[in-house]
Amino acid sequence: MKLRNLMMGTALLLAACGDDDETPAPVLDASVSDAGSIDSATPSEGEVRSDASTPPTAPPADAVYVVGSSVSSADESSFLVTVGKSLDNSVLDPSKGLLVAGGGNVAVRDGKIYVSESVSQVITRYTYENGALVKGPQLSFLGKGFQYFSGYFDVGAALPGRAFLVSDSNYKVVEWNPETMTLTGEYDISALKKPDWGQEFRGSFLRSDGKLFLYWAYTNDRTAFLNEFTVGVFDTNTKTVTKVLTDPSCPITAGFGGYFDEQEDLYLIADNFGIFTKFNYPEPKEACILRIKKGSDELDPTFKRTPKTALGGREPWGLYYAGNGYAYTTAIDPARAKDYASPYELIFAPVHTGWMINVAADTAVEVKDIPPTGVGFAAQRVDGRLLATRTTGKVKIFDVEATQSTVYDIRTDGTATPLFAFPGESVVISRLR
């Protein structure tokens, strides 16, 4: 159950924008508002540039960042949300953060902070004023059929006044308005059902034209898999599943990563559900990187990458955009499988290395400035930097004994610089302002 809670959940589709300021302080009660911005650079069609020597985007002087992480003890899972003015100077103070018992996640949109709580199945909106998180309105999703409510947040391009949560247990998309904090719709996606197969929603991507692309996996208790890459296409305008895209030559995906590039082309990873379908599984397939071009709702027949060769025979897990055609992944040597009794043990073993992939050229360079670790979860672009997390030890946070992680700034030439250490794992970072 712990693995599922860390890896899975509902996708909260929110725009990466933001506002506000100061050093973190205790949580207060009330509500207010604000606004923000997002950055981008657009190469010409097909152009791939290396930004290895390009400095990151300078943040504004009054920049404020939101950092969230999963913190777990032997018998308790929680989620920690902290706000601070820098990611470089270790000024984040977890002791003044918000600790959500039972787990959750965080996303940022229009200068506001949205925190989900897995146990109560609510999303609460916060603002950040005078150094404090200020609690605002709350929206409940109880009774909507969500089996797992915390976990993976897809923080991408969203539509004004519209956000979506996906419930795989009852094949529903629930629409809600983050501005008014109200439920606004509930839509059937049972077109994704397959007889004799259980299902797992693995992540989503909302395009500016309203198409919502859903990573989908078919598995029966993770002992049997329909080992075929699958993406559902849900049109938020017609409120229907319009297509189910498959590539039988590519494996099932765990759904960590995938991204829109500067042209709004969507790149997707098919990664053997981490290592599950390469671990003593019949008919294994090589991991793939696939593409859906802007304006299309089909897999691009002219594009497919199998990064195994570029990764020196290793298996990738995750795909996170670093800009200018480069993406970051963690990778593992399949030969290490013989050292572990199950895929679960192998996933969390400290044998995963970081790699930067030139997706167009199908080449890769190892990131040697970061230690091997158990599987890395989310990485994200902030201020033009690709920030990735490595678990590095244990710390005491409140009364919870938690994994400690170090966040690294990783460049496309494979170099990396440690920024800060933080309690927990699966660290999520957004700039609020």
C-alpha positions in Angstrom: 0.0 0.0 0.0 2.8 2.4 0.8 4.3 2.0 -2.7 1.0 2.6 -4.3 0.4 5.8 -2.2 3.8 7.1 -3.1 3.6 6.2 -6.8 0.0 6.7 -7.6 -3.1 8.7 -6.9 -5.1 11.3 -8.6 -3.7 13.9 -11.1 -4.4 17.5 -10.2 -4.1 19.6 -13.3 -3.0 23.1 -12.3 -1.0 25.9 -14.1 2.5 26.6 -12.8 2.3 30.3 -11.9 2.4 32.2 -8.7 2.8 34.9 -6.0 3.8 36.1 -2.5 6.8 36.4 -0.1 8.8 36.0 3.1 10.3 33.3 5.3 7.9 30.5 6.3 5.9 30.8 9.6 3.0 29.0 11.2 -0.3 28.2 9.4 -3.1 30.7 10.0 -6.8 30.7 9.2 -8.4 33.0 6.6 -8.3 33.5 2.9 -7.0 36.0 0.2 -5.6 36.0 -3.4 -2.8 36.9 -5.9 -1.4 36.3 -9.4 1.8 35.2 -11.2 3.7 34.2 -14.4 5.3 31.3 -16.3 8.5 31.2 -18.5 9.2 29.6 -21.9 11.6 29.7 -24.8 10.7 28.5 -28.3 13.3 27.0 -30.6 12.3 26.8 -34.3 10.6 23.6 -35.4 12.9 20.6 -35.1 15.7 22.5 -33.6 17.6 21.0 -30.7 20.1 23.1 -28.8 22.3 22.3 -25.9 21.9 24.7 -23.0 24.8 23.1 -21.1 26.6 26.4 -20.8 23.5 28.6 -20.5 22.9 30.0 -17.1 19.5 29.4 -15.5 16.8 32.0 -15.5 17.4 34.6 -12.8 14.4 34.6 -10.4 12.9 37.9 -9.4 14.3 39.4 -6.2 11.1 38.7 -4.3 10.8 35.0 -5.5 9.0 32.6 -3.3 9.1 28.8 -3.6 6.8 26.0 -2.5 8.4 22.6 -1.6 6.5 19.5 -0.7 7.7 16.0 0.1 6.4 12.6 1.3 7.6 11.8 4.8 7.0 8.3 6.2 7.7 6.3 9.3 7.1 2.6 9.7 3.5 3.1 10.6 2.6 6.6 9.3 2.7 8.5 6.0 2.5 12.3 5.9 3.1 15.1 3.4 5.2 18.2 4.3 4.6 21.6 2.6 7.2 24.4 3.2 7.5 27.8 1.7 10.8 29.8 1.4 12.5 32.6 -0.5 15.4 30.5 -1.9 16.3 27.1 -3.1 20.1 27.7 -3.0 20.8 28.9 0.5 19.2 26.3 2.7 16.7 28.8 4.1 13.7 26.4 3.9 12.6 25.7 7.4 10.6 22.4 7.6 9.7 23.0 11.3 7.5 25.9 10.1 5.8 23.9 7.4 2.4 22.3 7.1 2.4 18.6 7.8 -0.6 16.7 6.3 -1.2 13.4 8.2 -1.9 10.4 6.0 -0.2 11.9 2.9 -1.1 14.4 0.2 0.5 16.6 -2.3 0.8 20.3 -3.4 0.4 22.3 -6.6 0.6 26.0 -7.4 -1.7 28.1 -9.6 -2.2 31.8 -10.0 -0.4 32.7 -6.8 -2.3 30.2 -4.7 -1.2 26.9 -3.1 -3.4 23.9 -3.4 -2.8 21.0 -0.9 -4.6 17.7 -1.1 -5.2 15.4 1.9 -5.5 11.7 1.0 -7.4 10.6 4.1 -10.1 13.2 4.1 -10.1 13.5 0.3 -10.1 17.3 0.3 -8.2 20.0 -1.4 -7.5 23.2 0.6 -6.4 26.5 -1.0 -3.8 28.5 0.8 -2.2 31.9 0.2 1.1 33.1 1.5 1.0 36.4 3.4 3.5 38.1 5.7 5.5 35.0 6.0 2.6 32.6 6.8 0.5 30.1 5.0 -3.1 31.4 5.2 -5.8 28.8 5.0 -8.6 29.5 2.6 -11.5 27.5 1.1 -11.7 23.8 1.0 -13.3 21.4 -1.5 -14.3 17.8 -0.7 -14.2 15.0 -3.2 -15.6 12.4 -0.8 -18.2 10.1 -2.4 -16.7 10.6 -5.9 -15.2 7.1 -5.9 -11.5 7.9 -5.3 -9.7 5.0 -3.9 -6.3 6.8 -3.7 -6.4 10.5 -3.5 -2.8 11.6 -2.8 0.2 11.1 -4.9 1.1 12.1 -8.4 0.4 15.7 -9.4 0.6 16.7 -13.0 1.4 20.4 -12.8 1.1 21.6 -16.4 -0.9 23.9 -18.7 -4.5 24.3 -17.5 -7.6 26.0 -18.7 -8.9 29.1 -16.9 -11.3 28.1 -14.1 -11.0 24.4 -15.0 -9.1 21.6 -13.3 -9.5 17.8 -13.4 -9.1 14.8 -11.2 -9.2 11.2 -12.5 -10.7 8.4 -10.6 -9.6 5.1 -12.1 -11.5 2.9 -9.7 -14.8 4.0 -11.2 -13.7 5.4 -14.5 -14.6 9.0 -13.9 -13.1 12.4 -14.6 -14.2 15.0 -12.0 -14.0 18.6 -13.0 -13.6 21.4 -10.5 -13.0 25.1 -10.5 -10.0 26.1 -8.5 -11.1 29.8 -8.5 -14.5 29.2 -6.9 -13.5 25.9 -5.2 -16.6 24.1 -6.5 -17.3 20.8 -8.3 -18.4 21.5 -11.8 -18.7 18.2 -13.6 -18.3 14.4 -13.6 -17.6 12.5 -16.8 -17.6 8.8 -17.8 -14.3 7.4 -19.2 -15.4 3.7 -19.1 -14.3 3.5 -22.8 -10.9 2.7 -21.3 -12.2 -0.5 -19.6 -10.8 -3.9 -20.7 -12.5 -7.2 -19.8 -10.6 -9.3 -17.3 -8.1 -6.5 -16.5 -7.7 -4.2 -13.5 -6.6 -0.7 -14.2 -4.3 2.0 -12.9 -4.4 5.6 -13.9 -0.7 6.7 -14.0 -0.6 10.4 -14.9 -2.0 13.0 -17.2 -1.2 15.9 -19.5 -3.7 18.7 -20.3 -3.1 20.5 -23.6 -4.1 24.1 -24.3 -6.8 22.9 -26.7 -8.6 21.0 -23.9 -7.3 17.5 -24.8 -6.4 15.5 -21.7 -4.0 12.6 -22.3 -4.1 9.8 -19.7 -1.3 7.4 -19.1 -3.2 4.1 -18.5 -2.0 0.7 -17.2 -3.8 -2.6 -17.1 -2.7 -5.0 -14.4 -4.1 -7.5 -12.0 -2.6 -6.8 -8.6 0.8 -6.2 -10.3 1.3 -9.9 -10.8 0.0 -9.8 -14.4 0.3 -7.0 -16.8 -1.2 -6.1 -20.2 2.3 -5.2 -21.4 1.3 -2.6 -24.0 1.7 1.1 -24.0 -1.7 2.8 -23.7 -2.9 6.4 -23.6 -6.5 7.6 -23.3 -7.5 10.8 -25.0 -10.3 12.7 -23.1 -11.7 15.8 -24.8 -12.6 18.3 -22.0 -14.8 20.2 -24.4 -17.0 17.3 -25.6 -16.5 15.6 -22.2 -15.8 12.2 -23.8 -13.0 9.7 -24.4 -12.4 10.2 -28.1 -9.5 7.7 -28.6 -7.5 5.0 -26.9 -4.0 5.1 -28.3 -1.7 2.0 -28.1 1.7 0.9 -29.3 2.0 -2.9 -29.0 5.8 -2.7 -29.6 6.3 -0.6 -26.4 5.7 -1.8 -22.9 3.4 -0.7 -20.1 4.4 2.5 -18.3 4.6 3.5 -14.6 3.8 7.0 -15.8 6.5 9.0 -14.1 7.4 11.9 -16.3 6.5 12.9 -19.8 6.3 16.5 -20.9 5.3 19.2 -23.3 8.3 20.8 -25.1 8.5 24.4 -26.3 6.4 23.5 -29.4 3.7 21.9 -27.2 4.6 18.5 -28.6 4.0 15.8 -26.0 6.7 13.3 -25.2 5.8 10.1 -23.3 7.7 7.3 -21.7 6.9 3.6 -21.9 9.2 2.2 -19.2 8.2 -1.5 -18.3 6.3 -0.2 -15.3 9.7 0.7 -13.8 11.3 -2.8 -14.0 8.3 -5.0 -13.3 7.9 -6.4 -16.8 11.6 -6.9 -17.2 11.9 -8.8 -13.9 11.3 -12.5 -14.8 8.3 -11.5 -16.9 7.3 -13.2 -20.2 7.9 -11.4 -23.5 9.7 -8.3 -22.2 9.8 -5.3 -24.5 12.3 -2.5 -24.7 11.4 0.9 -23.1 10.3 3.6 -25.6 9.9 7.3 -25.8 7.0 8.3 -28.0 5.5 11.6 -29.2 2.2 13.2 -29.9 2.6 16.3 -32.0 0.8 19.6 -31.2 -2.7 19.6 -32.6 -2.7 15.8 -33.1 -4.4 13.2 -31.0 -2.4 10.3 -32.5 1.0 8.8 -31.6 3.5 10.3 -34.1 4.3 7.4 -36.6 7.6 9.1 -37.5 9.0 9.2 -34.0 10.0 6.5 -31.6 13.1 6.2 -29.4 14.4 3.1 -27.6 16.9 4.6 -25.2 18.4 1.3 -24.0 21.5 1.7 -26.2 22.1 5.3 -25.3 21.8 4.3 -21.6 24.4 1.6 -22.0 21.8 -1.3 -21.7 20.1 0.2 -18.7 16.3 0.5 -18.2 14.9 4.0 -17.8 12.2 5.1 -15.3 10.7 8.6 -15.7 11.2 11.3 -18.2 11.5 14.9 -17.1 12.2 17.9 -19.4 15.4 19.9 -19.0 14.7 22.2 -22.0 16.0 22.4 -25.6 15.3 18.8 -26.4 16.9 17.2 -23.4 15.2 15.0 -20.8 16.3 13.5 -17.5 15.7 9.9 -16.4 16.9 7.4 -13.8 18.2 4.1 -15.1 19.0 0.7 -13.8 21.1 -2.2 -15.1 18.7 -5.2 -15.6 21.5 -7.5 -14.4 21.0 -6.2 -10.9 17.6 -7.9 -10.8 19.2 -11.2 -9.8 20.4 -9.6 -6.6 16.8 -8.9 -5.4 13.9 -11.1 -4.5 11.2 -8.9 -6.0 10.6 -5.9 -8.2 9.7 -3.9 -5.1 13.1 -4.5 -3.5 14.9 -3.6 -6.7 12.9 -0.4 -7.2 13.9 1.0 -3.8 17.5 -0.3 -3.9 20.3 2.3 -4.2 21.3 1.1 -7.7 19.6 3.8 -9.9 21.8 6.3 -11.7 20.8 9.6 -13.3 21.1 10.2 -17.0 20.4 13.2 -19.4 19.0 12.2 -22.8 19.2 14.2 -26.0 15.9 12.9 -27.2 16.2 14.0 -30.8 19.7 12.5 -31.2 19.0 9.4 -29.1 22.1 9.9 -27.1 22.7 10.1 -23.3 25.3 11.2 -20.8 25.4 9.9 -17.2 25.0 12.4 -14.4 28.0 11.4 -12.3 27.7 14.2 -9.7 24.8 12.6 -8.0 24.8 9.4 -5.9 22.9 6.2 -7.0 19.7 5.8 -5.1 16.3 4.1 -4.9 14.1 5.0 -7.8 13.8 8.8 -8.2 10.3 10.1 -8.5 9.4 13.6 -9.7 11.9 16.0 -11.2 10.9 19.5 -12.4 12.0 22.6 -14.2 12.1 25.7 -12.0 13.7 29.0 -13.1 15.1 27.2 -16.2 16.8 24.5 -14.1 16.0 20.8 -13.9 15.8 19.9 -10.3 16.0 16.2 -9.3 15.9 14.5 -6.0 18.1 11.7 -4.5 17.5 10.1 -1.2 20.5 10.6 1.0 19.7 9.6 4.6 17.3 9.8 7.5 16.2 12.7 9.6 13.7 13.4 12.4 10.8 15.7 11.2 8.4 16.5 14.0 7.7 13.1 15.5 8.2 11.3 12.2 11.4 9.5 11.2 11.7 10.3 7.6 14.0 9.7 4.6 16.1 12.8 3.8 16.6 13.9 0.2 19.0 16.2 -1.5 17.8 18.3 -4.5 20.2 18.7 -7.3 20.4 21.2 -10.2 21.2 19.0 -13.2 22.5 20.5 -16.5 22.2 19.0 -19.9 26.0 18.3 -20.1 25.5 15.8 -17.2 26.9 18.0 -14.4 25.0 18.5 -11.2 25.1 20.8 -8.2 23.4 20.1 -4.8 21.0 22.8 -3.8 19.5 21.8 -0.5 18.6 18.8 1.7 15.0 18.3 2.8 13.0 15.7 4.8 11.2 13.1 2.8 11.2 11.9 -0.7 9.4 12.5 -4.0 10.1 16.2 -3.5 7.8 18.6 -5.5 9.1 22.2 -6.2 7.2 25.1 -7.7 7.9 28.8 -7.8 4.9 30.7 -6.2 6.1 34.1 -7.3 
